[in-house]
Amino acid sequence: MKTTEFNDESVAGAVPMVPPVAEQAAEPKPLLSGPKRQHFLPRFYLEGFADGGMVAVYDRQKNETRIQQPINTGVIGHFYTMTDEQGRKRYELEQLLSEYEGKAKPIIDKLTAREPLTADERSDFAVFIALGTTRTPDIVDSLKAMSSEMVLWHTKMTYSDVDQVFQRLRADEDYSGRSDIELREEAQLMVDLVQTGGLKVETNEKWAVSMAFQMAMQIAPIFAGRDWVVSHRENDKKSFVTTDAPVFLTTVAPRQNSFYGVGFGNADALVFFPLNQACMLAMYGNSGDLRHISVGPDRIRQLNLAMANECQRFVIGRSEVLVKNLAETVGLAGKQWQRKMQAG
């Protein structure tokens, strides 16, 4: 079996950053040091779902629930570390995440306290949520799968006809010393390899991570312009959960057929993001308003089930009983993860 790696040369040192303030700004120095352990769910964010400094985590892959510290939750070694053309490890993406995490913590505190936000705070928090949408293995793996599928489809179309492949080989200088019989045999082998499933396409993970960050910068302005509604629990005994896919996309009203084709920019898009165990943010519309509502246990339960059903692997909350019950109710152990994006 032949393996083809889909890569992008721009990944070497590809660091999606906020554009420089001035065109004449000096090129920033490369950031060559940073943490090896990198959280795809910020530690401060996870602490908002903790009880006694610990979180309960349901692990779909192992079908088990465990209690652990936020510092050891949602972490992957060098997940955001890039390697540049000189072979140096680069930490700009991790630095960017850290910058917006620092801005987000006091904003979540203000939203929890039902306080208004400034325009800058709203913009910064929109970036934080957009990064929270795309920085996860859930989206990175979705991008990898979709990209590989698209490349494989294009390759099958390109190598579907032996005569056409033969003509391309005959026009290729690298095959100039081969006879027509040899070229036709080579063309037949290529077509057979591609069409019979003998070709495996793998997408470079760092390319997918880079693309995920670029996606976030496209999504952030959309989030900033939406209406924001923060749902607060009425009873402290009830709590919201989060997952390893903490931003949940659906529609304001159910569509007739399915959710396929729903994007963050759609007019009827509805986005949920748990802020902490006490409240959850919903974004929809285009008026840019901010308001607060109180919700009872039934609504909290409904939102928690929706979040759990869309996780990739982990459901996270303050109670072991809660996360285990949610996982069992939606049948996570018996379901396979479905990527968030489809080709075509």
C-alpha positions as CSV (number, residue, x, y, z in Angstrom):
1,M,0.0,0.0,0.0
2,K,1.3,3.4,-1.0
3,T,1.0,6.3,1.4
4,T,0.7,9.8,0.0
5,E,1.1,12.7,2.4
6,F,-0.9,15.8,1.8
7,N,1.3,18.7,3.0
8,D,1.7,22.4,2.6
9,E,5.2,23.8,2.3
10,S,4.0,26.9,4.1
11,V,3.5,25.0,7.3
12,A,7.2,25.4,8.0
13,G,7.0,28.4,10.2
14,A,3.4,29.0,9.3
15,V,2.2,31.1,12.1
16,P,-1.3,32.8,11.6
17,M,-1.0,36.0,13.6
18,V,-2.9,39.2,13.9
19,P,-1.7,41.5,11.1
20,P,0.9,44.1,12.1
21,V,-0.3,47.5,13.1
22,A,1.9,49.2,10.6
23,E,3.1,48.1,7.2
24,Q,6.7,49.1,8.1
25,A,6.6,47.1,11.4
26,A,9.8,45.1,12.0
27,E,9.7,41.4,11.5
28,P,9.1,39.8,15.0
29,K,11.8,37.6,16.4
30,P,11.1,33.9,16.2
31,L,9.7,32.5,19.5
32,L,12.0,29.5,20.1
33,S,10.9,28.5,23.6
34,G,7.7,27.6,25.2
35,P,5.8,24.8,27.1
36,K,5.9,21.2,25.9
37,R,2.6,20.4,27.5
38,Q,0.0,22.4,25.6
39,H,-3.7,22.6,26.6
40,F,-6.3,22.5,23.9
41,L,-8.8,23.3,26.8
42,P,-7.3,26.2,28.8
43,R,-6.5,25.3,32.4
44,F,-8.3,28.4,33.8
45,Y,-11.4,27.4,31.7
46,L,-11.5,23.9,33.1
47,E,-11.2,25.2,36.6
48,G,-14.6,26.8,36.0
49,F,-16.1,23.3,35.9
50,A,-14.2,21.9,38.9
51,D,-15.4,21.0,42.4
52,G,-12.7,21.1,45.1
53,G,-10.1,21.8,42.4
54,M,-10.9,18.6,40.5
55,V,-13.0,17.8,37.4
56,A,-14.9,14.7,36.5
57,V,-14.1,13.4,33.0
58,Y,-16.0,10.8,31.0
59,D,-13.6,9.2,28.5
60,R,-15.6,7.9,25.5
61,Q,-12.6,5.9,24.2
62,K,-12.2,3.9,27.4
63,N,-15.9,4.1,28.5
64,E,-14.8,5.2,32.0
65,T,-15.2,8.2,34.3
66,R,-12.3,9.6,36.4
67,I,-11.6,12.5,38.7
68,Q,-8.5,14.5,37.8
69,Q,-6.8,17.9,38.0
70,P,-7.5,20.5,35.3
71,I,-3.7,20.8,34.7
72,N,-3.8,17.2,33.5
73,T,-6.9,17.5,31.4
74,G,-7.1,18.4,27.7
75,V,-3.3,18.5,27.2
76,I,-1.2,17.3,24.3
77,G,2.6,17.5,24.0
78,H,3.7,20.1,21.3
79,F,0.2,20.2,19.7
80,Y,0.7,23.8,18.6
81,T,4.4,23.7,18.2
82,M,5.5,24.3,14.6
83,T,8.9,23.5,13.0
84,D,10.4,26.1,10.7
85,E,12.6,25.7,7.6
86,Q,15.6,25.7,9.8
87,G,14.3,22.8,11.9
88,R,13.6,25.0,14.9
89,K,10.6,24.6,17.2
90,R,8.4,27.6,17.1
91,Y,5.9,28.6,19.8
92,E,4.0,31.5,18.3
93,L,0.7,29.7,18.2
94,E,0.9,28.8,21.9
95,Q,1.8,32.4,22.7
96,L,-1.3,33.6,20.7
97,L,-3.5,31.3,22.7
98,S,-2.0,32.4,26.0
99,E,-2.6,36.0,25.1
100,Y,-6.3,35.5,24.5
101,E,-6.7,33.2,27.4
102,G,-5.4,36.0,29.7
103,K,-8.0,38.4,28.2
104,A,-10.8,35.9,28.4
105,K,-10.7,35.0,32.1
106,P,-11.8,38.5,33.4
107,I,-14.4,38.6,30.6
108,I,-16.0,35.3,31.7
109,D,-16.0,36.7,35.3
110,K,-17.9,39.8,34.0
111,L,-20.4,37.8,32.1
112,T,-21.0,35.5,35.1
113,A,-21.7,38.6,37.2
114,R,-24.0,39.9,34.5
115,E,-21.8,43.0,33.9
116,P,-21.6,44.8,30.5
117,L,-18.7,44.4,28.2
118,T,-16.7,47.0,26.3
119,A,-16.4,46.8,22.5
120,D,-12.8,45.6,22.9
121,E,-13.7,43.0,25.4
122,R,-16.4,41.7,23.1
123,S,-14.0,41.5,20.2
124,D,-11.3,39.8,22.3
125,F,-13.7,37.3,23.6
126,A,-15.0,36.5,20.2
127,V,-11.5,35.6,19.2
128,F,-11.1,33.4,22.3
129,I,-14.3,31.5,21.4
130,A,-13.3,31.2,17.8
131,L,-9.9,29.8,18.8
132,G,-11.8,27.5,21.3
133,T,-13.8,26.3,18.3
134,T,-10.9,25.3,16.1
135,R,-7.9,24.7,18.4
136,T,-9.2,21.2,19.5
137,P,-8.2,17.8,18.2
138,D,-11.9,17.5,17.2
139,I,-11.5,20.2,14.5
140,V,-7.9,19.3,13.6
141,D,-8.9,15.7,13.0
142,S,-11.9,16.8,11.1
143,L,-9.8,19.0,8.8
144,K,-7.3,16.1,8.3
145,A,-10.1,13.7,7.4
146,M,-11.8,16.1,5.0
147,S,-8.6,17.2,3.3
148,S,-7.5,13.6,2.8
149,E,-10.9,12.7,1.4
150,M,-10.8,15.6,-1.1
151,V,-7.3,14.7,-2.2
152,L,-8.3,11.1,-2.7
153,W,-11.3,12.1,-4.7
154,H,-9.3,14.3,-6.9
155,T,-6.7,11.6,-7.4
156,K,-9.3,9.0,-8.3
157,M,-10.7,11.4,-10.9
158,T,-7.2,12.1,-12.3
159,Y,-6.3,8.4,-12.5
160,S,-9.6,7.0,-13.7
161,D,-8.9,6.4,-17.4
162,V,-5.9,4.3,-18.5
163,D,-5.6,6.0,-21.9
164,Q,-5.5,9.4,-20.4
165,V,-2.9,8.4,-17.9
166,F,-0.9,6.8,-20.7
167,Q,-1.0,10.0,-22.7
168,R,0.3,12.0,-19.7
169,L,3.1,9.6,-19.1
170,R,4.2,9.7,-22.7
171,A,4.3,13.5,-22.6
172,D,6.4,13.4,-19.4
173,E,10.1,13.8,-19.9
174,D,10.8,11.6,-16.9
175,Y,9.3,8.7,-18.9
176,S,11.0,9.5,-22.3
177,G,13.1,6.4,-22.3
178,R,10.2,4.0,-21.8
179,S,8.3,2.1,-24.6
180,D,4.6,2.6,-25.2
181,I,4.0,-1.0,-23.9
182,E,5.9,-0.2,-20.7
183,L,4.0,3.1,-20.3
184,R,0.6,1.5,-20.8
185,E,1.5,-1.1,-18.2
186,E,2.6,1.7,-15.8
187,A,-0.7,3.6,-16.5
188,Q,-2.7,0.5,-15.8
189,L,-0.9,-0.1,-12.5
190,M,-1.5,3.5,-11.4
191,V,-5.2,3.3,-12.2
192,D,-5.6,0.0,-10.5
193,L,-3.8,1.2,-7.4
194,V,-6.0,4.3,-7.1
195,Q,-9.3,2.8,-8.0
196,T,-9.0,-0.4,-5.9
197,G,-8.3,1.3,-2.6
198,G,-4.6,0.7,-2.6
199,L,-3.8,4.4,-2.1
200,K,-3.9,5.9,1.3
201,V,-3.8,9.7,1.8
202,E,-2.6,11.2,5.0
203,T,-2.9,14.9,5.8
204,N,0.0,16.5,7.8
205,E,-1.3,17.4,11.3
206,K,0.7,20.6,11.5
207,W,-0.9,21.8,8.2
208,A,-4.3,21.1,9.8
209,V,-3.4,23.0,13.0
210,S,-2.3,26.0,10.9
211,M,-5.5,25.9,8.9
212,A,-7.5,25.7,12.1
213,F,-6.0,28.9,13.4
214,Q,-6.7,30.6,10.1
215,M,-10.3,29.5,10.3
216,A,-10.6,31.0,13.8
217,M,-9.6,34.4,12.6
218,Q,-12.3,34.2,9.9
219,I,-15.0,33.1,12.5
220,A,-14.2,35.6,15.2
221,P,-15.8,38.7,13.5
222,I,-18.9,36.6,12.9
223,F,-19.1,35.8,16.6
224,A,-18.5,39.4,17.6
225,G,-21.5,40.6,15.6
226,R,-24.0,38.1,16.9
227,D,-26.6,38.6,19.6
228,W,-25.2,37.2,22.8
229,V,-27.4,35.6,25.5
230,V,-26.0,34.3,28.7
231,S,-28.1,31.6,30.4
232,H,-27.5,31.5,34.2
233,R,-28.5,28.5,36.3
234,E,-31.3,29.2,38.8
235,N,-30.1,26.6,41.2
236,D,-26.5,26.2,42.4
237,K,-27.1,22.4,42.7
238,K,-27.4,22.2,38.9
239,S,-24.4,22.8,36.6
240,F,-23.4,23.1,33.0
241,V,-20.7,20.8,31.5
242,T,-18.2,21.2,28.8
243,T,-16.4,18.9,26.4
244,D,-13.3,18.5,24.3
245,A,-15.4,20.1,21.5
246,P,-16.7,23.0,23.7
247,V,-18.3,25.1,20.9
248,F,-21.6,23.5,19.7
249,L,-23.1,24.7,16.3
250,T,-26.7,24.1,15.4
251,T,-29.6,26.1,14.0
252,V,-32.1,28.5,15.6
253,A,-34.9,26.2,14.3
254,P,-34.7,22.6,13.1
255,R,-34.0,22.4,9.4
256,Q,-36.2,20.1,7.3
257,N,-33.6,17.5,6.3
258,S,-30.4,17.6,8.3
259,F,-27.7,19.8,9.8
260,Y,-25.3,19.2,6.9
261,G,-24.2,22.4,5.4
262,V,-24.6,24.5,8.5
263,G,-21.8,27.0,8.9
264,F,-21.0,29.7,11.5
265,G,-21.8,32.3,8.9
266,N,-25.3,31.1,8.2
267,A,-28.1,33.4,9.1
268,D,-29.9,30.8,11.2
269,A,-26.7,29.5,12.9
270,L,-27.0,29.1,16.7
271,V,-23.7,28.6,18.7
272,F,-23.4,27.5,22.3
273,F,-20.3,27.8,24.5
274,P,-20.3,26.9,28.2
275,L,-18.6,29.7,30.1
276,N,-18.4,27.7,33.4
277,Q,-20.6,25.4,35.4
278,A,-22.9,28.4,36.3
279,C,-23.7,29.8,32.8
280,M,-23.6,29.2,29.1
281,L,-23.3,31.6,26.2
282,A,-25.6,31.4,23.1
283,M,-24.8,33.4,19.9
284,Y,-27.2,34.0,17.0
285,G,-28.7,36.8,14.9
286,N,-26.8,39.9,13.9
287,S,-27.8,42.7,16.2
288,G,-24.7,42.5,18.5
289,D,-26.8,42.7,21.7
290,L,-26.0,41.2,25.1
291,R,-28.6,40.0,27.6
292,H,-28.9,37.6,30.4
293,I,-31.6,35.1,31.3
294,S,-32.1,32.5,34.1
295,V,-32.8,28.9,33.2
296,G,-34.1,26.0,35.1
297,P,-32.9,22.4,35.4
298,D,-34.8,21.1,32.4
299,R,-33.1,23.6,30.1
300,I,-29.7,22.9,31.6
301,R,-30.2,19.2,31.1
302,Q,-31.2,19.7,27.5
303,L,-28.1,21.8,26.8
304,N,-25.8,19.4,28.6
305,L,-27.1,16.4,26.6
306,A,-26.6,18.4,23.3
307,M,-23.0,19.2,24.3
308,A,-22.2,15.6,25.4
309,N,-23.6,14.2,22.2
310,E,-21.2,16.4,20.1
311,C,-18.0,15.6,22.0
312,Q,-15.1,13.9,20.4
313,R,-13.9,11.9,23.4
314,F,-14.3,13.8,26.8
315,V,-17.3,15.1,28.7
316,I,-16.1,17.3,31.6
317,G,-18.0,18.6,34.6
318,R,-18.0,19.0,38.4
319,S,-19.7,15.7,39.2
320,E,-18.8,12.1,38.3
321,V,-22.4,11.2,38.5
322,L,-23.4,14.0,36.1
323,V,-20.9,13.3,33.3
324,K,-21.5,9.5,33.5
325,N,-25.2,10.0,33.3
326,L,-25.0,12.3,30.3
327,A,-22.7,9.8,28.5
328,E,-25.1,6.9,29.2
329,T,-28.2,8.9,28.2
330,V,-26.8,9.8,24.8
331,G,-25.1,6.4,24.4
332,L,-21.6,7.7,23.8
333,A,-19.9,4.4,24.3
334,G,-21.9,2.9,21.4
335,K,-21.4,5.7,19.0
336,Q,-18.4,6.5,16.7
337,W,-17.1,10.1,16.6
338,Q,-18.3,12.0,13.5
339,R,-16.1,14.7,12.1
340,K,-17.5,18.2,12.1
341,M,-16.8,18.9,8.4
342,Q,-17.7,17.0,5.3
343,A,-16.1,17.3,1.8
344,G,-18.4,18.2,-1.1
